[in-house]
Amino acid sequence: LPGRGSGAQPPLLSWLAAAAVISGMARAASGATQRRRVDSHLHLWTPDLEKFPCEPPPKKELNDDGRATHEKFVRLMDEAGVSHAVVVQPINYGQDYSYLTTAMDAHPARLRGMFVADPSVGSPDDAAAGLERTARSHAGWVGVRFNPCKWPQQSEFGMADDVGRAMFRKAGELGLVVGFMPFEGLAKHLPEIEGLLKSAPDTKVVIDHWGFFVQPATGFGSERAVAEESWAALGRLSAYPQVHVKISAMFRVSLEPWPFASLSDRLKELLRSFGSSRLLWGSDFPYATEFSDYLSATGALEEWPVWNEMSEEERADLLSGTASRLFALPQAEAQGADVARCASEL
């Protein structure tokens, strides 16, 4: 397992990481991976910087071993019983989608993509037209990410300016899901997001990583703390039927190690306010592998007390149903040929 940052893990963390691996192995041996899963949030990249240059490059610990290549990830999908995945364009590649489209081309039955909105291209009409060009450039695009850091920081309305509203409306017209990445906490961007929601109620939305209600959202550091104002902001968004929440990147929003069971009561709250039909699981691979192996990351939810209280319908929604409906993914049977092709490459 990778260490934290550039150093080795402290003994306790190493033991906990080993426990996560053992749990994942036990789950695989017990046949638990037969439950269908869709990973709604991950990133892919390659150490081949000559063919796919990027700036800045990913962390060495998450790149030099090639763990985030599409070839290796699809094999992990097979091991974990993940039928489909939605790959979010990583910041490292900017607006260059050549590696993500290469991944979707290599695994067309299993991988879909989410590109990143670019508000810097000019007028609202230009921005909406640019979004549409990207959306139509590949059949695998199912969503577009709105990162508030891409907007001018001095902007009075932020993402809800004229450019943002034009892109948000166009995304809905094209059937793209808009994913919000409020990395500094949802509360900071709540007025912008509500403005966009009201401007185009038919545009479907997903909030990344529980609304980033723990800050800073790196997953590391003793200074991390719960930002209750962002948790309250997430609850407020339940009033908008178009809003969904990714139950993803547990390591970013828990102050405990794997399996992040402190989130159990938080999930219970979201089940009450949003309902399982608006909640979807995601790993945030490969960052998740700094805290456990991928198989264990896919099974963390099943270690929480709330899992035993959930109905089979609720479990199915979180693990695959909501994502399948939201992103219009094919049924599990469609993966057969691609799985066979992947196995032939081993």
C-alpha positions in Angstrom: 0.0 0.0 0.0 1.2 3.5 -0.7 2.4 5.6 2.2 1.0 9.0 3.1 2.9 11.7 1.2 6.5 10.8 0.6 7.1 9.0 3.9 6.1 5.6 5.3 2.9 5.2 7.3 3.1 5.3 11.1 2.7 1.9 12.7 -1.0 2.4 13.6 -1.9 3.6 10.1 0.0 0.7 8.6 -2.0 -1.7 10.8 -5.3 -0.1 9.8 -4.4 -0.2 6.2 -3.5 -3.9 6.5 -6.9 -4.5 8.2 -8.6 -2.8 5.2 -6.7 -5.2 2.8 -7.7 -8.2 4.9 -11.3 -7.1 5.0 -11.3 -6.7 1.2 -9.8 -10.1 0.7 -12.5 -11.6 3.0 -15.2 -9.9 1.1 -13.9 -11.2 -2.2 -13.6 -14.7 -0.8 -17.2 -14.6 0.6 -18.6 -13.7 -2.8 -19.8 -10.3 -1.7 -18.5 -8.7 -4.9 -21.4 -10.3 -6.7 -23.5 -7.3 -5.7 -23.5 -4.9 -8.7 -21.6 -1.7 -8.3 -21.1 1.5 -10.3 -18.2 3.7 -9.4 -19.5 7.2 -10.0 -16.3 9.1 -9.3 -12.7 8.4 -10.1 -9.8 9.8 -12.1 -7.4 8.2 -14.5 -4.0 9.2 -15.8 -0.8 7.6 -17.1 2.9 8.0 -16.3 3.5 8.3 -20.1 4.1 12.0 -20.1 5.6 12.0 -23.5 2.4 10.8 -25.1 0.0 12.5 -22.6 1.7 15.5 -21.1 0.2 17.2 -18.1 0.9 20.1 -15.8 1.3 19.7 -12.9 2.0 15.9 -13.0 0.2 13.7 -10.5 1.8 12.8 -7.2 4.6 10.3 -7.8 3.1 7.8 -5.3 -0.1 7.7 -7.4 1.6 7.7 -10.8 5.0 6.1 -11.1 3.6 2.6 -10.6 0.9 3.2 -13.3 -1.9 2.4 -10.9 -4.2 5.0 -12.4 -4.0 3.8 -16.0 -7.2 2.6 -17.6 -5.8 -0.9 -18.2 -5.1 -1.4 -14.5 -8.3 0.2 -13.3 -10.5 -2.0 -15.4 -8.8 -5.0 -13.9 -9.6 -3.6 -10.4 -13.2 -3.1 -11.5 -13.4 -6.8 -12.3 -11.9 -7.8 -8.9 -14.4 -5.5 -7.1 -17.5 -6.4 -9.0 -17.8 -2.9 -10.5 -19.7 -3.0 -13.8 -19.4 0.6 -14.9 -17.5 3.7 -13.9 -17.7 7.5 -14.5 -14.3 9.0 -15.0 -13.9 12.6 -14.0 -11.3 14.6 -15.9 -8.4 15.2 -13.5 -7.0 18.7 -13.1 -3.6 17.6 -14.4 -4.8 17.4 -18.0 -6.7 20.7 -18.0 -8.9 20.8 -21.2 -6.9 18.1 -22.9 -9.2 15.1 -23.0 -7.0 12.8 -25.1 -6.3 10.3 -22.3 -9.8 10.1 -21.0 -11.2 9.6 -24.5 -8.5 7.0 -25.0 -9.8 5.2 -21.9 -13.4 5.4 -23.0 -12.5 4.1 -26.5 -10.6 1.2 -25.0 -13.6 0.2 -22.7 -16.7 1.6 -24.4 -19.1 -0.7 -22.6 -17.8 0.2 -19.1 -16.3 3.7 -18.9 -18.1 7.0 -19.2 -16.7 10.5 -18.8 -17.3 13.9 -17.1 -15.4 16.8 -18.6 -14.7 20.2 -16.9 -16.6 23.4 -17.7 -14.4 26.2 -19.1 -15.8 29.7 -18.3 -12.8 31.4 -19.8 -13.7 31.1 -23.4 -15.6 34.4 -23.8 -19.3 35.4 -23.9 -22.1 33.3 -22.5 -23.0 32.1 -26.0 -19.4 31.2 -26.7 -19.1 29.2 -23.4 -22.4 27.3 -24.1 -21.2 26.5 -27.6 -17.9 25.3 -26.4 -19.6 23.1 -23.8 -21.8 21.6 -26.6 -18.8 21.0 -28.9 -17.0 19.0 -26.1 -20.2 17.1 -25.3 -20.6 16.1 -28.9 -17.0 15.2 -29.4 -17.4 11.7 -27.9 -20.3 9.5 -27.2 -19.1 8.6 -23.7 -19.6 12.0 -22.1 -22.4 11.9 -19.5 -21.6 15.0 -17.4 -19.7 18.2 -16.9 -17.9 19.4 -13.8 -18.3 22.9 -12.4 -15.2 23.8 -10.4 -15.7 27.2 -8.8 -11.9 27.8 -8.8 -12.2 28.1 -12.6 -14.3 31.3 -12.3 -12.6 34.6 -11.6 -12.3 35.0 -7.8 -13.4 38.6 -8.0 -16.6 37.7 -9.8 -19.6 38.9 -7.9 -21.8 36.0 -8.9 -19.2 33.3 -9.2 -20.5 30.2 -11.0 -23.9 31.8 -11.3 -22.7 34.6 -13.6 -24.1 34.9 -17.1 -21.4 32.5 -18.5 -22.2 29.9 -15.8 -25.9 30.1 -16.3 -25.6 29.7 -20.0 -23.4 26.6 -19.6 -25.6 25.2 -16.9 -28.7 25.6 -19.0 -27.0 24.1 -22.0 -25.9 21.1 -20.0 -29.5 20.4 -19.1 -30.6 20.7 -22.7 -27.9 18.1 -23.7 -28.8 15.7 -20.9 -25.5 16.2 -19.2 -25.3 15.9 -15.4 -23.6 18.9 -13.7 -21.2 17.9 -11.0 -20.2 20.6 -8.4 -16.8 20.5 -6.8 -16.9 22.8 -3.8 -13.4 21.8 -2.6 -13.3 24.6 0.1 -16.7 23.6 1.5 -20.3 23.7 0.1 -21.4 26.6 2.3 -19.0 28.9 0.5 -20.7 28.3 -2.8 -24.3 27.7 -1.7 -25.7 31.0 -3.1 -24.1 30.3 -6.5 -25.4 26.8 -6.7 -28.9 27.7 -5.7 -28.9 30.5 -8.3 -28.0 28.0 -11.0 -30.6 25.5 -9.7 -33.4 28.0 -9.9 -32.3 29.2 -13.3 -32.6 25.8 -14.9 -34.7 23.4 -12.8 -34.4 20.6 -15.4 -30.6 20.4 -15.3 -29.7 17.4 -13.1 -27.0 18.0 -10.5 -24.7 15.9 -8.3 -22.7 17.3 -5.4 -19.3 15.8 -5.1 -17.9 14.1 -1.9 -20.7 14.8 0.6 -20.3 18.6 0.0 -16.8 18.6 1.4 -18.1 19.1 4.9 -14.6 18.4 6.5 -12.0 21.0 5.9 -9.3 21.0 4.6 -10.5 18.3 2.3 -7.2 16.6 1.6 -7.8 13.6 3.9 -4.5 14.4 5.7 -3.5 16.5 8.7 -4.5 17.0 12.3 -5.9 20.4 11.6 -8.9 18.9 9.8 -12.3 19.6 11.3 -16.0 19.3 10.5 -17.5 22.4 8.9 -21.1 22.1 10.1 -22.2 25.0 7.9 -21.4 23.0 4.8 -23.2 20.0 6.2 -26.3 22.2 6.8 -25.9 23.6 3.2 -26.0 20.1 1.9 -29.3 19.4 3.8 -30.7 22.6 2.4 -30.1 21.4 -1.2 -32.4 18.4 -0.6 -35.3 20.7 -1.3 -34.3 20.7 -5.0 -35.5 17.5 -6.7 -32.7 17.8 -9.3 -29.9 17.5 -6.8 -28.1 14.2 -6.0 -25.2 13.6 -3.7 -22.1 11.5 -4.2 -21.4 9.2 -1.2 -17.8 9.3 -2.2 -14.2 10.0 -1.1 -14.9 8.9 2.5 -11.3 9.6 3.5 -11.9 13.3 2.7 -14.9 13.7 5.0 -14.1 11.3 7.9 -11.8 12.1 10.8 -11.4 8.3 11.3 -9.4 5.7 9.3 -11.0 3.1 7.1 -13.8 2.0 7.1 -14.7 5.6 8.1 -17.6 4.4 10.2 -18.1 7.8 11.7 -20.0 8.6 8.5 -22.7 6.1 9.3 -25.0 8.6 11.1 -24.4 11.2 8.4 -25.5 8.8 5.7 -28.6 8.0 7.8 -29.4 11.7 7.7 -29.0 11.9 4.0 -31.2 8.8 3.5 -34.0 10.7 5.4 -33.5 14.0 3.6 -32.6 13.0 0.0 -33.8 9.3 -0.1 -31.6 6.6 -1.6 -32.8 7.4 -5.1 -30.7 10.6 -5.0 -27.5 9.1 -3.4 -24.7 7.3 -5.3 -21.4 5.8 -4.3 -18.0 6.7 -5.7 -14.5 5.9 -4.7 -12.3 8.9 -5.7 -9.7 6.5 -7.1 -6.7 6.6 -7.2 -6.6 9.0 -4.2 -8.6 6.4 -2.2 -5.7 4.0 -2.5 -3.6 6.2 -0.1 -6.0 4.9 2.6 -6.9 1.4 1.6 -6.8 -0.9 -1.5 -9.5 -0.4 -4.1 -11.5 -3.5 -3.1 -11.7 -2.3 0.5 -12.7 1.1 -0.7 -15.7 -0.4 -2.6 -16.9 -2.2 0.5 -16.4 0.4 3.3 -20.2 1.2 3.3 -21.0 -2.4 4.2 -18.9 -2.0 7.4 -21.1 0.8 8.8 -24.0 0.2 11.3 -26.5 2.0 9.0 -25.9 -0.7 6.3 -27.7 -3.2 8.4 -30.7 -0.9 8.8 -31.0 -0.2 5.0 -33.4 -2.1 2.8 -32.1 -4.0 -0.2 -33.6 -1.3 -2.5 -31.7 1.4 -0.7 -28.4 -0.6 -0.9 -28.9 -1.2 -4.6 -29.6 2.5 -5.2 -26.4 3.6 -3.5 -24.2 1.0 -5.1 -25.5 1.1 -8.7 -29.1 2.1 -9.2 -29.0 5.8 -8.7 -25.8 6.2 -10.9 -27.3 4.0 -13.6 -30.4 6.1 -13.8 -28.6 9.4 -13.5 -26.0 8.7 -16.1 -28.2 6.5 -18.3 -25.8 3.6 -18.0 -26.4 0.3 -19.7 -27.4 -2.8 -17.7 -24.8 -5.1 -16.2 -25.2 -7.6 -19.0 -23.6 -5.2 -21.4 -20.2 -5.5 -19.8 -19.7 -9.2 -20.8 -17.8 -8.7 -24.0 -15.5 -6.0 -22.6 -14.8 -8.1 -19.5 -13.8 -11.0 -21.7 -11.5 -8.7 -23.8 -9.9 -7.4 -20.6 -9.3 -10.9 -19.3 -7.6 -11.8 -22.6 -5.0 -9.0 -21.9 -3.9 -10.4 -18.5 
